[in-house]
Amino acid sequence: MIVAGASVQGTGHLAAGQDCQDAFRAADLGDAVVLAVADGAGSRERSALGAHLAVDTACRVLAEEVPGPHEPPAAWTGWAAARGARLVADHLRAVEGILRAAGPPARSGRAEPPEPAGLPGTLPQPSGLPEASPGPATLPVDTGALAATVAAAVLRPPWVVFVAVGDCFGTVLTRGAAEPEPPIAPDGRFPERSGPPTESPVPLPESPVPPPGSGGPPPGAAERCHLVLPPPGPGGPGPVFLSSPGAALRVRSFAVWEPGLTGVVLATDGCTALTLDHPSARALPPQAGPLPSERFFCGLAATLRANGGDAEPLRALLSGPEAARTGDDLTVLCALTDGW
């Protein structure tokens, strides 16, 4: 498979003197690949560390016991749900370990509440009960200090699994009937296109997987893109991070079976303006929600296949004029099947 990714510091972060707080990582499993992108919370100084920890944990968790390509849908959906819960638990455990090893945060100079009687870092004992013997600090740590969102995917054609917490999003590429999209220009600009783009839903696993060689897309079909893991819509609850209370209940995890699957692309929320179209651009009502830009996704795939996976055009695109509309960091990571 061709795997390529890039992270670019947002203009807002650059102006504020903040480092890039996004991270990405991929793990090659031979006949499968694991992808992960993460976005650290801009309001937390150590969130970049949280983002790197999130992608490391996601790649480790999702690389374990991946179902085979001919396993039934129940095996894939059950595995996706279990991996999502495991991702949250393992990430929280790692964050707590890092924070406890680093010790208590530096004091801010503000008046702090007095230390309870007894050993520093221990909880006071209720009256009438014997005092506990000295031991390691048990006070809770602020896991939000490393707050980050994450989206991960496992691509093992014809299956792809998505696991996400927060506002990162994911798109799949398939063989369809639309005209091929031209590559991205070397300067990071989109080429001009003629005619409106088309869109179709991606089939979900509702029936047993057919035997190898049956069905599938027609030879020479064009590549198309489908937003199957959209960012949360406006008006919903506030941002959710891996360290948020109840994060395990807000994991988005699912499996998609698509015999024409040719790739998967993950992106952080700073890329929405660059990669997603408003439904009005295709004469659709607002309730249709954001739609993937075929100029971006199919053009990117064509470019990476033509240059053997060199990520420089992607980096130029994330740094180009159309990306300047957002002040946030931008990260895109993709995997494309061979033989296209």
ZAMARGU-4260 file (C-alpha; in steps of 0.2 Angstrom, whole numbers, plus 5000, padded with zeros to 4 digits):
<rodrens>
0) 5000/5000/5000 | 5005/5018/4998 | 5005/5027/5015 | 5008/5046/5016 | 5004/5060/5028
5) 5009/5077/5033 | 5006/5090/5047 | 5007/5109/5045 | 5007/5122/5059 | 4991/5133/5058
10) 4993/5151/5055 | 4984/5155/5071 | 4996/5144/5081 | 5011/5152/5072 | 5005/5169/5076
15) 5003/5164/5094 | 5020/5156/5095 | 5012/5139/5098 | 5020/5123/5091 | 5010/5111/5081
20) 4998/5101/5092 | 4993/5088/5079 | 5001/5071/5077 | 4999/5056/5065 | 5006/5038/5064
25) 5004/5023/5053 | 5008/5005/5056 | 5011/4993/5042 | 5004/4975/5045 | 5008/4968/5028
30) 4991/4965/5021 | 4984/4978/5032 | 4988/4996/5038 | 4983/5006/5054 | 4982/5024/5052
35) 4979/5037/5067 | 4978/5056/5068 | 4976/5066/5083 | 4973/5084/5088 | 4978/5092/5104
40) 4967/5104/5113 | 4974/5121/5109 | 4970/5128/5127 | 4981/5115/5135 | 5000/5118/5135
45) 5004/5099/5135 | 4991/5093/5123 | 5004/5090/5109 | 5011/5076/5120 | 4993/5070/5122
50) 4991/5069/5103 | 5007/5059/5101 | 5002/5047/5115 | 4985/5045/5107 | 4992/5040/5090
55) 5004/5028/5097 | 4991/5020/5108 | 4979/5019/5093 | 4991/5010/5082 | 4996/4998/5095
60) 4978/4994/5100 | 4972/4992/5083 | 4986/4982/5076 | 4981/4967/5088 | 4970/4953/5082
65) 4963/4961/5066 | 4950/4950/5059 | 4953/4942/5042 | 4946/4949/5026 | 4934/4935/5024
70) 4927/4936/5042 | 4908/4939/5044 | 4902/4957/5048 | 4898/4953/5066 | 4917/4949/5069
75) 4922/4965/5062 | 4909/4976/5071 | 4912/4967/5087 | 4931/4970/5085 | 4929/4988/5081
80) 4918/4991/5097 | 4930/4982/5108 | 4945/4991/5101 | 4937/5008/5104 | 4934/5004/5122
85) 4952/4998/5124 | 4959/5013/5116 | 4951/5025/5128 | 4956/5014/5143 | 4974/5012/5138
90) 4976/5030/5133 | 4970/5036/5150 | 4981/5023/5159 | 4996/5030/5149 | 4992/5048/5153
95) 4990/5045/5171 | 5006/5036/5172 | 5015/5050/5163 | 5008/5063/5174 | 5011/5054/5190
100) 5029/5051/5185 | 5031/5069/5181 | 5026/5074/5199 | 5014/5088/5204 | 5013/5103/5193
105) 5023/5119/5197 | 5014/5131/5208 | 5006/5146/5200 | 5010/5159/5214 | 4992/5160/5218
110) 4986/5155/5236 | 4985/5137/5237 | 4973/5127/5250 | 4983/5121/5265 | 4990/5103/5264
115) 4979/5092/5274 | 4986/5085/5291 | 4997/5070/5288 | 5010/5066/5275 | 5010/5078/5259
120) 5000/5070/5245 | 4989/5059/5256 | 4971/5061/5260 | 4966/5065/5278 | 4959/5051/5288
125) 4941/5052/5295 | 4941/5054/5314 | 4940/5038/5324 | 4949/5028/5311 | 4968/5023/5312
130) 4979/5033/5301 | 4985/5024/5285 | 5003/5019/5283 | 5014/5030/5272 | 5012/5025/5254
135) 5013/5033/5236 | 5003/5048/5232 | 4985/5044/5228 | 4978/5061/5223 | 4970/5062/5206
140) 4979/5069/5192 | 4973/5082/5179 | 4972/5070/5163 | 4965/5085/5154 | 4982/5092/5153
145) 4985/5081/5139 | 4968/5083/5131 | 4967/5076/5113 | 4955/5070/5100 | 4959/5055/5089
150) 4953/5046/5073 | 4960/5029/5068 | 4957/5017/5054 | 4962/4999/5050 | 4962/4996/5031
155) 4962/4977/5026 | 4952/4977/5009 | 4938/4975/5007 | 4936/4981/5025 | 4940/4997/5034
160) 4936/5000/5052 | 4935/5017/5060 | 4937/5022/5078 | 4936/5040/5084 | 4934/5051/5099
165) 4931/5070/5095 | 4930/5080/5079 | 4943/5072/5068 | 4935/5064/5052 | 4938/5050/5039
170) 4934/5047/5020 | 4935/5031/5010 | 4940/5030/4992 | 4931/5018/4980 | 4930/5013/4962
175) 4915/5022/4955 | 4908/5028/4938 | 4913/5046/4939 | 4927/5054/4928 | 4944/5053/4935
180) 4950/5068/4945 | 4966/5076/4939 | 4981/5077/4951 | 4985/5091/4962 | 4997/5104/4954
185) 5015/5105/4962 | 5012/5122/4969 | 4998/5115/4980 | 4984/5122/4970 | 4969/5113/4964
190) 4966/5111/4945 | 4951/5118/4937 | 4937/5105/4934 | 4922/5104/4923 | 4905/5099/4928
195) 4898/5096/4945 | 4905/5081/4956 | 4895/5067/4961 | 4892/5057/4977 | 4886/5040/4982
200) 4885/5031/4999 | 4897/5018/5004 | 4888/5001/5007 | 4888/4995/5025 | 4891/4977/5030
205) 4873/4970/5030 | 4875/4953/5022 | 4889/4940/5022 | 4905/4943/5013 | 4904/4936/4995
210) 4917/4924/4990 | 4933/4931/4982 | 4932/4936/4964 | 4913/4939/4964 | 4906/4956/4961
215) 4917/4971/4963 | 4919/4987/4952 | 4921/4986/4934 | 4938/4987/4927 | 4944/5005/4923
220) 4931/5013/4934 | 4935/5030/4941 | 4939/5034/4959 | 4926/5042/4971 | 4926/5048/4989
225) 4914/5046/5003 | 4913/5055/5020 | 4909/5040/5031 | 4916/5047/5047 | 4910/5065/5047
230) 4915/5079/5060 | 4901/5082/5073 | 4888/5094/5067 | 4885/5111/5075 | 4874/5114/5090
235) 4879/5097/5098 | 4888/5095/5115 | 4905/5103/5118 | 4921/5095/5112 | 4925/5078/5118
240) 4943/5072/5121 | 4950/5055/5125 | 4952/5061/5143 | 4935/5068/5145 | 4923/5060/5158
245) 4913/5047/5149 | 4924/5047/5133 | 4921/5028/5132 | 4903/5031/5129 | 4906/5043/5115
250) 4918/5033/5105 | 4912/5031/5086 | 4917/5014/5080 | 4911/5005/5065 | 4916/4994/5050
255) 4913/4996/5032 | 4914/4983/5019 | 4917/4989/5001 | 4923/4977/4987 | 4929/4992/4977
260) 4939/5000/4992 | 4954/5009/4986 | 4960/5019/5000 | 4956/5029/5017 | 4960/5046/5022
265) 4960/5053/5040 | 4961/5072/5044 | 4960/5083/5059 | 4947/5096/5061 | 4958/5110/5055
270) 4956/5103/5038 | 4937/5105/5036 | 4937/5121/5026 | 4950/5114/5014 | 4943/5096/5012
275) 4924/5097/5014 | 4911/5106/5003 | 4895/5114/5010 | 4880/5105/5003 | 4875/5121/4994
280) 4890/5119/4983 | 4880/5104/4975 | 4863/5112/4976 | 4858/5101/4992 | 4849/5107/5007
285) 4859/5111/5023 | 4853/5095/5032 | 4863/5085/5019 | 4878/5089/5029 | 4896/5092/5023
290) 4902/5083/5008 | 4920/5077/5004 | 4929/5088/4991 | 4933/5077/4976 | 4945/5090/4970
295) 4955/5086/4986 | 4953/5068/4990 | 4953/5061/4972 | 4966/5073/4966 | 4977/5069/4981
300) 4975/5050/4978 | 4980/5053/4959 | 4995/5063/4964 | 5002/5050/4977 | 5000/5036/4965
305) 5009/5045/4951 | 5024/5050/4962 | 5025/5034/4972 | 5019/5041/4989 | 5029/5057/4990
310) 5020/5067/5003 | 5028/5084/4998 | 5013/5089/4987 | 5001/5085/5001 | 5012/5096/5013
315) 5012/5110/5000 | 4993/5109/4999 | 4991/5110/5018 | 5002/5126/5017 | 4994/5133/5001
320) 4982/5148/4999 | 4966/5138/5001 | 4972/5131/5018 | 4975/5149/5025 | 4957/5151/5029
325) 4959/5141/5046 | 4971/5146/5060 | 4971/5128/5066 | 4985/5115/5063 | 4981/5104/5048
330) 4985/5085/5047 | 4980/5072/5033 | 4986/5054/5033 | 4980/5042/5020 | 4983/5024/5014
335) 4980/5019/4996 | 4979/5001/4989 | 4991/4995/4976 | 4987/4991/4958 | 4975/5006/4954
</rodrens>
